[in-house]
Amino acid sequence: MFAEALHVNTSYITAVANDYSYDEVFSRLLKARGGNGDVLVGLSTSGNSKNILKALDAADEAGMITVGLTGEGGGQMKDKCKYLIAVPSKDTPRIQEAHITLGHVICELVETALFGGK
């Protein structure tokens, strides 16, 4: 099990994008480090971002639980996520604002479940 934001290591992202493709930046790390029972949360306004779709495939192969946040309809992610939250909008800024709020709500729920109401 690992806890990591897959987007914060710019050296890694640049190396993989240059040597393979930007579509592979998240899936390669998940193939190396993801495991059964880990959770991947993927965000894509359209639900069609290739790097997120490949990451979801890699997570599924590793036995991970997949959660997706998308815009209206869910795009291709709707068929790749165990849990999908599709914001009912086609307006990119509104979808992204909703994703930020949902992220905070999810964190609060997880913290409460793990550590109680404090």
Backbone bond lengths (Angstrom), bond angles and torsions (degrees), N, CA, C in turn:
res aa  C-N    CA-C-N  psi(-1)  N-CA   C-N-CA  omega(-1)  CA-C   N-CA-C  phi
1 M - - - 1.438 - - 1.520 108.56 -
2 F 1.327 115.66 136.52 1.445 118.48 175.73 1.515 109.44 -138.26
3 A 1.304 115.96 150.33 1.462 121.71 176.00 1.515 106.46 -117.13
4 E 1.293 115.35 118.63 1.450 118.31 -174.90 1.518 109.33 -160.73
5 A 1.309 115.48 139.84 1.465 120.27 169.57 1.523 106.00 -86.35
6 L 1.316 116.74 118.25 1.465 120.34 -172.03 1.518 113.76 -72.84
7 H 1.306 117.83 -8.83 1.459 120.03 -174.62 1.529 114.53 -101.39
8 V 1.314 120.06 1.11 1.460 120.48 -170.20 1.531 115.31 -94.34
9 N 1.311 119.16 -10.78 1.456 121.45 -178.13 1.532 109.34 -96.75
10 T 1.331 115.77 89.36 1.466 120.12 -173.76 1.526 112.55 -65.49
11 S 1.308 118.68 -32.01 1.471 120.37 177.61 1.520 110.70 -63.95
12 Y 1.330 116.17 -44.87 1.461 120.98 177.47 1.527 110.86 -62.51
13 I 1.318 116.89 -48.85 1.465 120.79 -177.75 1.524 110.81 -59.89
14 T 1.315 117.58 -44.39 1.465 121.29 179.55 1.521 110.95 -63.04
15 A 1.325 117.30 -44.39 1.465 120.59 -178.78 1.534 111.38 -62.89
16 V 1.325 117.30 -47.39 1.463 120.12 -179.23 1.521 110.53 -66.71
17 A 1.327 117.02 -43.56 1.470 119.88 179.74 1.526 110.87 -61.32
18 N 1.322 117.69 -39.85 1.468 121.02 179.70 1.520 112.43 -71.49
19 D 1.326 117.00 -41.97 1.463 120.82 -174.44 1.526 113.84 -86.08
20 Y 1.317 118.21 -26.06 1.473 121.93 -178.56 1.523 108.52 -121.54
21 S 1.317 117.00 -85.55 1.460 122.67 171.46 1.519 107.64 -174.05
22 Y 1.312 115.99 161.54 1.453 119.59 178.69 1.531 110.49 -62.55
23 D 1.309 117.15 -27.26 1.469 121.11 178.78 1.525 112.30 -61.59
24 E 1.327 118.06 -20.32 1.467 122.88 -174.55 1.528 114.25 -99.99
25 V 1.327 118.61 -2.61 1.468 119.32 -169.29 1.522 114.06 -61.00
26 F 1.318 118.54 -34.80 1.464 119.89 -178.82 1.531 111.69 -93.06
27 S 1.316 117.14 -37.85 1.469 119.87 -175.88 1.524 112.18 -65.20
28 R 1.322 117.91 -36.21 1.470 119.75 179.97 1.525 111.14 -63.70
29 L 1.310 117.04 -41.49 1.465 120.36 179.27 1.531 111.02 -67.75
30 L 1.329 116.81 -38.66 1.466 119.58 178.24 1.515 111.71 -66.46
31 K 1.330 117.23 -37.27 1.471 120.00 177.54 1.528 110.42 -62.61
32 A 1.318 116.49 -33.71 1.462 120.73 -178.31 1.525 112.49 -82.41
33 R 1.333 117.30 -35.43 1.459 119.18 -168.60 1.519 115.46 -121.36
34 G 1.332 118.83 -17.08 1.455 121.22 -176.63 1.512 111.37 -75.71
35 G 1.322 116.21 146.39 1.460 119.71 -178.94 1.512 112.90 -141.61
36 N 1.300 114.81 169.02 1.449 122.46 -179.34 1.527 110.71 -54.16
37 G 1.325 116.12 127.53 1.458 120.91 178.67 1.509 114.74 90.12
38 D 1.334 118.53 -15.80 1.458 120.17 174.12 1.526 108.51 -64.81
39 V 1.314 116.55 163.28 1.457 121.73 -178.28 1.516 109.69 -120.52
40 L 1.331 116.32 130.53 1.457 122.09 172.75 1.515 108.04 -111.54
41 V 1.332 116.10 126.88 1.458 121.57 173.27 1.521 106.89 -108.89
42 G 1.328 116.17 116.85 1.460 121.38 -179.92 1.517 110.52 -109.31
43 L 1.335 116.32 135.53 1.456 121.80 178.55 1.520 109.48 -117.45
44 S 1.320 116.03 129.73 1.462 122.16 175.07 1.516 107.35 -154.14
45 T 1.306 116.52 119.99 1.461 120.51 -178.70 1.521 111.11 -56.22
46 S 1.318 116.77 -44.49 1.467 121.40 -178.38 1.521 112.32 -84.74
47 G 1.324 116.20 -24.61 1.463 120.57 -172.74 1.509 112.50 81.10
48 N 1.327 117.09 11.20 1.463 121.83 -175.37 1.528 114.18 -125.21
49 S 1.309 118.62 13.40 1.466 121.20 -179.46 1.525 109.46 -67.77
50 K 1.331 116.01 122.00 1.470 120.15 -173.89 1.518 112.73 -60.06
51 N 1.335 117.63 -39.71 1.465 118.91 -178.48 1.527 111.53 -67.60
52 I 1.319 117.51 -31.71 1.458 120.66 177.52 1.533 109.96 -75.10
53 L 1.340 117.25 -41.05 1.463 120.65 178.20 1.527 111.05 -61.21
54 K 1.336 117.44 -42.39 1.468 120.70 178.17 1.527 110.67 -66.83
55 A 1.329 117.18 -35.95 1.463 120.76 177.01 1.528 110.26 -64.65
56 L 1.325 117.01 -41.21 1.461 120.37 178.14 1.522 110.99 -63.88
57 D 1.326 117.44 -38.97 1.465 120.39 176.57 1.526 110.93 -62.68
58 A 1.340 116.42 -44.97 1.468 120.55 179.84 1.528 110.60 -64.26
59 A 1.328 116.62 -39.55 1.468 120.60 179.08 1.524 110.34 -64.45
60 D 1.314 116.80 -41.82 1.463 120.79 178.69 1.527 110.80 -62.03
61 E 1.330 116.76 -43.63 1.470 121.29 178.59 1.521 111.53 -62.10
62 A 1.344 116.91 -31.11 1.460 121.34 -179.44 1.532 112.60 -86.13
63 G 1.323 117.78 -1.76 1.455 120.65 -179.62 1.513 113.71 81.58
64 M 1.316 116.43 20.21 1.457 120.47 -179.02 1.524 110.94 -81.29
65 I 1.320 115.27 158.70 1.459 122.48 173.59 1.522 106.72 -87.45
66 T 1.324 116.95 130.16 1.457 120.42 -176.09 1.519 111.26 -111.70
67 V 1.324 114.48 131.07 1.452 122.98 178.41 1.523 106.94 -124.50
68 G 1.313 116.87 133.66 1.460 120.11 179.86 1.509 112.11 -124.66
69 L 1.322 115.14 141.82 1.460 122.54 171.53 1.515 106.68 -119.30
70 T 1.328 115.72 121.69 1.459 121.74 -176.57 1.521 109.53 -137.84
71 G 1.322 114.04 -175.63 1.455 120.81 170.13 1.514 109.68 -93.50
72 E 1.310 114.75 -170.21 1.465 122.22 -176.29 1.526 112.43 -51.82
73 G 1.301 116.27 131.25 1.460 121.96 177.24 1.514 114.38 91.49
74 G 1.313 117.98 -28.37 1.462 121.47 176.41 1.507 116.15 83.54
75 G 1.336 118.14 -11.30 1.465 120.19 -179.00 1.517 111.37 54.71
76 Q 1.314 116.31 -150.60 1.466 121.49 -179.86 1.527 112.18 -70.60
77 M 1.328 116.94 -19.80 1.466 120.04 179.97 1.524 112.17 -65.25
78 K 1.320 117.86 -25.03 1.468 119.41 -175.64 1.525 111.87 -60.14
79 D 1.324 116.99 -27.74 1.463 120.70 179.40 1.528 113.12 -93.09
80 K 1.332 117.79 -3.46 1.454 121.02 -175.78 1.528 113.36 -113.31
81 C 1.314 117.59 -5.62 1.467 121.19 -176.11 1.517 111.16 -110.17
82 K 1.328 115.44 136.56 1.463 119.40 173.45 1.523 109.36 -67.08
83 Y 1.330 115.85 -40.73 1.461 122.02 177.93 1.521 107.74 -125.28
84 L 1.320 116.69 129.94 1.462 121.68 -178.94 1.518 109.65 -129.16
85 I 1.315 115.36 129.97 1.458 121.72 171.54 1.520 105.90 -113.13
86 A 1.320 115.88 106.43 1.460 121.99 -179.34 1.531 108.23 -103.93
87 V 1.312 116.08 109.57 1.464 121.15 179.90 1.534 108.02 -66.52
88 P 1.322 118.22 127.17 1.461 120.93 -174.39 1.537 112.93 -77.05
89 S 1.329 114.81 66.45 1.459 121.02 179.66 1.523 109.14 -154.38
90 K 1.325 115.31 154.67 1.462 121.10 173.26 1.524 110.77 -110.66
91 D 1.308 116.27 2.75 1.463 122.35 -177.88 1.537 109.34 -89.94
92 T 1.330 116.23 110.27 1.467 121.07 -173.20 1.524 113.89 -51.73
93 P 1.341 120.11 -50.11 1.471 118.17 -179.80 1.532 112.85 -59.69
94 R 1.343 118.45 -39.42 1.473 120.53 179.12 1.512 111.04 -65.45
95 I 1.333 117.00 -40.82 1.469 120.69 179.24 1.525 109.58 -61.95
96 Q 1.320 116.90 -46.67 1.463 120.77 -178.73 1.519 111.94 -65.81
97 E 1.338 117.52 -37.01 1.466 119.67 175.21 1.527 110.70 -64.23
98 A 1.315 116.39 -40.93 1.467 119.92 178.14 1.526 110.64 -64.49
99 H 1.341 117.58 -39.55 1.466 120.88 178.73 1.530 110.89 -61.09
100 I 1.318 116.99 -40.57 1.471 120.48 178.60 1.532 109.70 -62.04
101 T 1.326 116.26 -46.95 1.463 120.48 179.81 1.524 110.81 -63.43
102 L 1.331 117.02 -45.58 1.461 120.81 178.66 1.523 111.46 -60.50
103 G 1.313 117.38 -38.94 1.465 120.83 177.47 1.518 111.63 -59.20
104 H 1.332 116.59 -43.07 1.464 120.29 178.28 1.527 111.48 -66.53
105 V 1.319 117.06 -40.79 1.466 120.68 179.09 1.527 110.29 -63.78
106 I 1.326 116.85 -45.31 1.467 120.71 179.68 1.531 110.32 -61.36
107 C 1.330 116.98 -43.85 1.475 119.76 178.29 1.522 110.97 -60.36
108 E 1.311 117.18 -42.51 1.469 120.16 179.09 1.526 111.24 -63.47
109 L 1.326 117.45 -42.71 1.459 120.87 178.47 1.533 111.59 -62.76
110 V 1.320 116.60 -41.99 1.471 120.29 179.31 1.524 110.06 -66.23
111 E 1.322 117.26 -44.91 1.460 120.32 178.62 1.529 111.46 -60.12
112 T 1.316 116.63 -42.46 1.458 120.23 178.69 1.520 111.31 -64.00
113 A 1.332 116.23 -42.25 1.465 120.28 179.36 1.527 111.58 -64.32
114 L 1.328 116.18 -37.99 1.467 119.82 -177.31 1.518 113.75 -83.11
115 F 1.343 116.47 -37.47 1.457 119.66 -169.59 1.537 114.23 -121.86
116 G 1.312 117.43 4.88 1.450 119.35 -179.07 1.516 111.43 85.03
117 G 1.301 115.28 -171.29 1.466 121.28 -173.54 1.508 116.17 -79.97
118 K 1.325 117.94 8.96 1.479 118.77 -176.68 1.501 111.53 -95.58
